[in-house]
């Protein structure tokens, strides 16, 4: 049987380095944490049916909503269900949707099928449709692009293809396009509840739409009901099992073992080398201090008067640290919600809601961190620094969103957000994000914390000696980003297949372990490169540690290019724009977050080694 003829729901298509807060900063953080409790409750809402308790009696109406249609290989390019000339009820009612569902491109409307509880139907007529030439052309285009439809029945997703293509080996060389006319619903129930629904299309009941001509088509459907022992609480478990099959788990655990071995080897290597080298350095420098002869220091001690010299563009530097800290906290909260089961299969709207709300609530952390650190660096224009912090990540994200939303509007796709949704997002930014950012910034400015430098800084900087090419910024970034990326490479494929495909991802515990490994490897490799840089008497480690730590984001972006061309079948301007637009923003976010991790780790290391020696 052709893959287009059956699409069943049984096989779904598919803190580290945080600054120490003062009393005011702690109070802000506690307020934000308490507010997140409400978020956990709100994110539990799913694409819901009208049946509040999901219990039905024989003959009761069970809600069925048609969601969207679109090319199977272009997950972002989806359209409203009735953009195609399907049979429709007399009065189409749109379902009210939550913020996350709208962001996910869901546009649920009433479907004309009557799937009343325990009522079987055998080849019932849905409607008789008079298709014009334009209607036939629309359906043929949809079949040629492997269009699928998505519906929700009592909160359960179901999918099906619209038709099939048969290659005809004739002199004309034209393929045959067929539109399926009959859909069969196989529904499982337990007592008074719906447990599972599968949909099949009969490949033998179709209509030829290869030519532009008027057609009279009668659409049919049938329904069968079967009893099952599966409980209502376990009806979503099958979606989880598709992502946790033995072969999938084996690959996941292989990725974990590979990453753990990488971490152990790296940490062992660094611990052995750095401890031995630092021990020799400490002994050498102590002997020099005790010697009566005047000897000139060399190595990393030689630049002790410049190593804590504040970096250039301190406002931008502080904004990066503030934004990166916020994104790190945001990621931790997302993992927390995932591990407690909020993001169960096909509840993707909750993830988008969580991202928007948590980002808004954690903006105070970005403001406090950036402003406090900026004042430690003896900055003067803290207002500009606060504005830069607020726009550093949101600015490119908003510009990307408005461009992609314009593209979606041009295509009349469901990815185009309604004006009301855009207004809600702007209100969240104006009434929540901005006030918390300002409150955190004012608190950070008034915290009056001083930068803890164990060495005095010389008035004039020493000249950095000429270094070998491999000690340059670009080669160091390449070395720094390769190891962390290799630790997450295997898991990235499953993430991409979930976000940009029809797979589902539910093994968040493994993903969390991989993320922790990513943080650890990034911190250690950045510390090692910082030491080698200081040993070569190059005191410009501030920006280098951020660039080296965030270089993994660059590797992820190159993987995006590889995935698009080699591992996916996505095509078209809209899908390409959405993929590279949003993935560029995500990679940029990883750059800020991991750059902050790299800098914080390097700062702890540099402070430790210079506290351990006597510097005059």
Secondary structure, 3 states (H helix, E strand, C coil): CCHHHEECHHHCCCCCCCCCCCHHHHHHHHHHHHHHHHHHHHHCCCCCCCCCCCCCCCCCCCCEEEEEEEECCCCCCEEEHHHCCCCCCCCCCECCCCHHHHHCCCCCEECCCCCCCCCCEEEEEEEEEEECHHHHHHHHHHHHCCEEEEEEECCEEEEEECEEEECCCCCCCCCEEEEECEEEEEEEEECCEEEEEEEEECCCCEEECCCCCCEEEEEEEEEEEEECCCCHHHCCHHHHHHHCCHHHHHHHHHHHHHHHHHHHHHHHHHHHHHHHHHHHHHHHHHHHHHCCCCCCCCHHHHHCCCCCCCCCCHHHHHHHHHHHHHHHHHHHHHHHHHHCCCCCCCCHHHHHHHHHHHHHHCHHHHHHHHHHHHHHCCCCCHHHHHHHHHHHCHHHHHHHHHHHHHHHHHHCCCCCCCHHHHHHHHHHHHHHHHHHHHHHHHHHHCCCCCCCCCCCCCCCCCCCCCCCHHHCHHHHHHHHHHHHHHHHHHHHHHHHHHHCCCCCCCCHHHHHHHHHHHHHHHHHHHHHHHHHHHHCCCCCHHHHHHHHHHHHHHHHHHHHHHHHHHHCCCCCHHHHHHHHHHHHHHHHHHHHHHHHHHHHHHHHHHHHHHHCCCCC
